[in-house]
Amino acid sequence: MGPKTRVNATTKKRKEKALPQFRSLQEEAEFWDTHDTTEFLSEFEEADDVVFVRPEMQVVSLRLERNLVDRLKAYAQEIGIPYTTLIRMWVIRAFKQEVESRRKP
């Protein structure tokens, strides 16, 4: 019998799966929380000349009561994000909801 062949993660043949169709970004995010991209390597294509562009941001000054800012900071720290990020997320979410509610008959 010949020498033993070493098998590791890179040489081991994996059974690859087909990617499911997602109905929403949330559904896709939940899927990737529980799956590994290496299970779907045959589904990916090599991308050429990928450029990541950050959107231009503008600083906005906003006057809030000190007590509210303290509470925002405490809550943001509790969930592990900067308070300015939390406020930005809420503004974006509220704006999207407002726009959507005005589109509905």
C-alpha positions in Angstrom: 0.0 0.0 0.0 1.3 3.5 -0.9 1.9 6.5 1.4 -1.0 8.0 3.2 -2.6 11.0 1.6 -3.1 13.9 4.0 -6.6 15.5 3.8 -7.3 19.0 5.0 -10.0 21.6 4.5 -8.4 22.8 1.2 -8.1 19.3 -0.4 -11.3 17.8 0.9 -14.1 17.8 -1.6 -17.1 19.6 -0.2 -20.6 19.1 -1.5 -21.6 22.5 -2.7 -25.2 23.7 -2.6 -27.2 26.1 -4.7 -28.0 29.5 -3.3 -31.6 30.0 -2.4 -33.6 33.0 -3.7 -34.1 35.6 -1.0 -37.3 37.7 -0.6 -35.6 40.5 1.3 -32.2 41.7 2.5 -33.2 40.8 6.0 -33.9 37.2 4.9 -30.5 37.0 3.2 -28.7 38.5 6.3 -30.3 35.8 8.5 -29.3 33.1 6.0 -25.6 34.2 6.0 -25.6 34.3 9.8 -26.0 30.5 9.8 -24.2 29.5 6.6 -20.6 29.6 5.4 -19.8 31.0 1.9 -17.5 28.1 1.2 -20.6 25.9 0.9 -21.6 27.9 -2.2 -18.3 28.5 -4.0 -19.6 27.4 -7.4 -22.3 30.1 -7.2 -19.7 33.0 -7.1 -18.1 34.7 -10.0 -14.7 36.5 -9.9 -15.1 40.2 -10.1 -12.7 42.5 -12.0 -11.8 46.0 -10.9 -14.0 46.2 -7.8 -14.1 49.8 -6.5 -15.7 50.6 -3.1 -16.9 54.1 -2.9 -18.1 55.6 0.4 -20.9 58.1 0.0 -20.0 61.7 0.7 -21.2 62.6 4.2 -22.2 66.0 5.5 -22.2 67.0 9.2 -25.5 68.2 10.5 -25.8 70.1 13.7 -28.8 69.2 15.9 -29.8 70.8 19.2 -31.2 68.3 21.7 -31.8 68.5 25.4 -28.7 67.3 27.4 -30.8 64.7 29.3 -31.9 63.2 26.0 -28.3 63.1 24.6 -27.2 61.4 27.9 -29.9 58.8 27.5 -29.1 58.3 23.8 -25.4 57.8 24.7 -26.2 55.3 27.4 -28.5 53.3 25.2 -26.0 53.3 22.3 -23.3 52.1 24.6 -25.6 49.3 25.9 -26.1 48.0 22.4 -22.4 48.6 21.4 -22.5 51.3 18.8 -21.6 55.0 18.8 -24.5 57.3 19.7 -24.1 59.3 16.5 -24.4 56.1 14.5 -27.6 55.2 16.4 -29.1 58.6 15.7 -28.1 58.4 12.0 -29.7 54.9 11.8 -32.9 56.2 13.4 -33.1 59.2 11.1 -32.6 57.1 8.0 -35.2 54.5 9.2 -37.8 57.2 10.1 -37.2 59.0 6.8 -37.7 55.8 4.8 -40.9 55.0 6.7 -42.3 58.5 6.2 -41.6 58.4 2.4 -43.2 54.9 2.1 -46.3 55.9 4.1 -46.9 58.8 1.8 -46.7 56.6 -1.3 -49.4 54.3 -0.1 -53.0 55.3 -1.2 
